[in-house]
Amino acid sequence: MNISFAFPSVEYSVNSIMLFADGDEYNWFDSIFHFYPQIDKEQLLPANPDGKSKILLDFFQNFYEGEKVKNEIVQKVVSYNEHWQIHRSQVEDALSDAFQYDVRKTFNDITGNITFNPICPRFLETCTFDVFYLNSERGALGISLHEVIHFVWFDIWQKHFDDSAKNYETPHLKWLFSEMVVDPIMRKDSRLSEINPYFDDGCVYPYFYKVKINGKPILETLYEMYSCQNIVSFMEQGYALCQKHEAEIRAQIK
């Protein structure tokens, strides 16, 4: 398993941001205005998608050309890659145990794209994910751990269930389940949790920590299930639990 961090282009960053412009954009763009208060909210929000894209592209091209930002990106490419290599063997060992197969021989072309997007999507079909450029190298590793768990999880899942990958994305239940399982997988192995700076404050979406089934936090139930069986059995039984209580889960994450 290997991750290579790179800065693809300013255009890539804008395209990454625009992935979220079709949803509840006033909420999604809050993070953009938080980190880039120079962007004119009154100009950006009413614009159509092409207009938004052009406004953002003009802004980020100028932003990137500033000597400080360009140098920071160069340094982040180096520090992210170096920090990953320091911990690579530890992560490979932990994930090989977690998924009960040798991940050292697979997923050797994962790319972490450094972008100006504070929201960090992942793309299963290309084994790529985005990392916000303001992350530290420790933060970049924490993001990476979350995403590589998804890559390995769905690789095993698809081989076992032979289903459609389109169901692995939001809002499908298989996506919800995959997001929850990151917590028990990291929690069970300190080799993962100890190098993830986000673990103590929550390594999955915050609303999952509030979801309860029969009065018990669902993450606790999933952790107990994961801890006492092999990964495929956990996939089967954990998903069956989610199917049985889907309405309750969805009602609690609104």
C-alpha positions in Angstrom: 0.0 0.0 0.0 1.3 3.4 -0.9 0.0 7.0 -1.0 1.5 9.7 -3.1 0.6 13.3 -2.3 0.6 15.8 -5.0 -0.9 19.2 -5.9 -2.6 18.6 -9.3 -3.6 22.2 -10.3 -5.7 25.2 -9.3 -8.3 24.0 -11.7 -8.5 20.7 -9.8 -9.2 22.6 -6.6 -12.0 24.5 -8.1 -13.6 21.4 -9.6 -13.3 19.7 -6.2 -15.2 22.6 -4.6 -17.8 22.7 -7.3 -18.7 19.1 -6.6 -20.6 20.4 -3.6 -22.3 23.3 -5.3 -25.4 21.4 -6.4 -26.5 20.5 -2.9 -27.3 22.9 0.0 -24.6 25.2 -1.2 -25.2 27.9 1.4 -24.1 25.4 4.0 -21.3 23.8 1.9 -19.9 27.2 1.0 -19.8 28.4 4.6 -16.4 26.6 4.9 -15.1 28.4 1.8 -16.0 31.8 3.2 -14.5 30.9 6.5 -11.1 30.1 5.1 -11.2 32.6 2.3 -13.1 35.7 3.6 -11.7 37.6 0.6 -14.2 35.9 -1.7 -17.3 38.1 -2.3 -20.2 36.0 -0.9 -22.8 38.4 -2.5 -21.2 37.8 -5.9 -20.5 34.1 -5.6 -23.7 32.6 -4.2 -26.3 34.0 -6.8 -24.1 33.0 -9.7 -24.9 30.0 -11.9 -22.5 27.0 -11.8 -20.4 28.3 -14.6 -20.3 31.7 -13.0 -19.3 30.2 -9.6 -16.5 28.2 -11.3 -15.1 31.3 -13.0 -15.2 33.4 -9.9 -13.4 30.7 -7.9 -10.9 30.0 -10.6 -9.9 33.7 -10.9 -9.6 34.0 -7.1 -7.6 30.8 -6.6 -5.2 31.4 -9.5 -4.3 34.8 -7.9 -4.3 33.2 -4.5 -1.9 30.4 -5.6 0.5 32.8 -7.4 1.3 34.5 -4.1 4.8 33.4 -3.2 3.8 32.4 0.3 1.0 30.1 -0.8 3.0 28.5 -3.6 5.9 27.8 -1.3 3.6 26.4 1.3 2.1 24.0 -1.2 5.6 22.8 -2.3 6.5 22.2 1.4 3.3 20.3 2.1 3.8 17.9 -0.8 7.2 17.0 0.7 6.1 16.9 4.4 2.9 14.9 3.7 4.8 12.3 1.7 7.6 12.0 4.2 5.2 11.6 7.2 3.3 8.9 5.3 6.4 6.9 4.6 7.4 7.1 8.3 4.2 5.4 9.3 3.5 3.3 6.2 4.6 0.0 7.6 2.7 0.5 10.8 -0.5 1.3 8.8 0.0 -1.7 6.5 0.5 -4.0 9.4 -2.6 -2.7 11.2 -4.9 -2.8 8.1 -3.6 -6.3 7.1 -4.7 -7.5 10.5 -8.0 -5.6 10.4 -9.1 -6.9 7.0 -7.4 -10.3 7.3 -5.4 -10.0 4.1 -2.1 -8.6 3.1 -2.7 -5.0 2.0 1.1 -4.5 1.4 0.7 -6.0 -2.0 -2.3 -3.9 -3.0 -3.4 -0.3 -3.3 0.1 0.9 -4.3 -1.2 3.7 -6.5 -3.4 5.8 -4.1 -3.1 9.5 -4.6 -3.8 12.2 -2.1 -4.6 15.4 -4.0 -3.7 18.5 -2.0 -6.4 21.2 -2.7 -7.8 24.5 -1.6 -11.1 22.7 -0.8 -11.8 22.4 3.0 -14.1 19.5 2.2 -12.2 16.4 1.3 -14.1 14.0 -1.0 -12.8 10.5 -1.9 -13.2 8.6 -5.2 -13.3 4.8 -5.0 -13.0 4.2 -8.7 -9.6 6.0 -9.0 -8.3 5.4 -5.4 -7.9 9.1 -4.9 -8.9 11.5 -2.2 -8.5 15.2 -1.4 -6.6 16.8 1.5 -7.0 20.4 2.5 -3.7 22.3 2.1 -3.9 23.8 5.5 -3.7 20.4 7.2 -0.5 19.5 9.0 1.3 16.4 8.0 -0.3 14.6 11.0 -3.7 15.8 9.9 -3.1 14.6 6.4 -2.3 11.2 7.7 -5.5 11.2 9.8 -7.5 12.0 6.6 -5.6 9.3 4.8 -6.3 6.6 7.4 -10.0 7.3 7.1 -10.0 7.1 3.3 -7.7 4.0 2.9 -10.0 2.1 5.2 -12.8 2.9 2.8 -10.8 1.7 -0.2 -9.9 -1.6 1.4 -13.4 -2.0 2.9 -15.2 -1.7 -0.4 -12.7 -3.8 -2.2 -13.5 -6.7 0.1 -17.1 -5.8 0.2 -17.5 -5.9 -3.6 -15.6 -9.2 -3.9 -17.9 -10.8 -1.3 -21.3 -9.3 -2.2 -20.7 -8.7 -6.0 -23.0 -5.6 -6.0 -23.0 -2.3 -7.7 -20.5 0.4 -6.7 -23.1 3.1 -7.2 -24.5 2.0 -3.9 -21.3 2.9 -2.1 -22.0 6.6 -2.2 -24.3 8.9 -0.3 -27.2 8.6 0.5 -27.2 4.8 0.2 -27.2 2.7 3.4 -24.1 0.9 2.3 -22.3 4.3 2.4 -23.7 5.1 5.8 -22.5 1.8 7.2 -19.1 2.2 5.6 -18.7 5.6 7.3 -19.6 4.2 10.7 -17.2 1.3 10.6 -14.2 3.5 10.5 -14.6 4.2 14.2 -14.6 0.5 15.4 -11.7 -0.4 13.1 -9.5 2.5 14.4 -10.6 2.0 18.0 -9.7 -1.6 18.1 -6.1 -1.0 16.9 -3.9 1.6 18.6 -1.5 1.4 15.7 -4.2 3.4 13.8 -5.8 5.5 16.5 -2.5 6.7 18.0 -1.3 8.3 14.7 -4.7 9.8 13.9 -4.9 13.3 15.5 -8.6 13.3 14.9 -9.4 10.1 16.7 -10.0 11.4 20.2 -12.4 14.1 18.9 -14.1 11.8 16.5 -12.9 10.0 13.4 -16.3 9.8 11.7 -19.1 12.2 11.1 -20.2 13.7 14.5 -23.8 12.7 14.2 -22.9 9.0 14.2 -21.8 9.3 17.9 -25.3 10.3 18.8 -27.2 7.5 17.0 -28.7 5.0 19.4 -30.4 1.7 18.7 -32.4 0.2 21.6 -31.0 2.9 23.8 -27.3 2.0 23.0 -24.9 3.9 20.8 -24.7 2.2 17.5 -21.0 2.7 17.3 -20.6 0.7 20.5 -22.7 -2.1 19.1 -20.7 -2.2 15.9 -17.4 -2.2 17.9 -18.6 -5.2 19.8 -19.6 -7.0 16.7 -16.4 -6.2 14.9 -14.3 -7.3 17.8 -15.6 -10.8 17.9 -15.8 -12.0 14.3 -14.0 -11.9 11.0 -14.4 -9.0 8.6 -16.8 -10.6 6.2 -19.1 -11.8 9.0 -19.0 -8.3 10.5 -19.9 -6.9 7.1 -22.9 -9.2 6.8 -24.2 -8.8 10.4 -23.4 -5.1 10.7 -25.2 -4.3 7.5 -28.2 -6.5 8.6 -28.3 -4.4 11.8 -28.3 -1.2 9.7 -31.0 -2.5 7.4 -33.2 -3.5 10.3 -32.9 -0.1 11.9 -32.4 2.1 8.8 -35.4 4.4 9.6 -34.1 5.0 13.1 -30.6 5.7 11.9 -31.7 8.1 9.3 -34.0 9.9 11.7 -31.1 10.6 14.1 -28.6 11.9 11.5 -30.8 14.7 10.1 
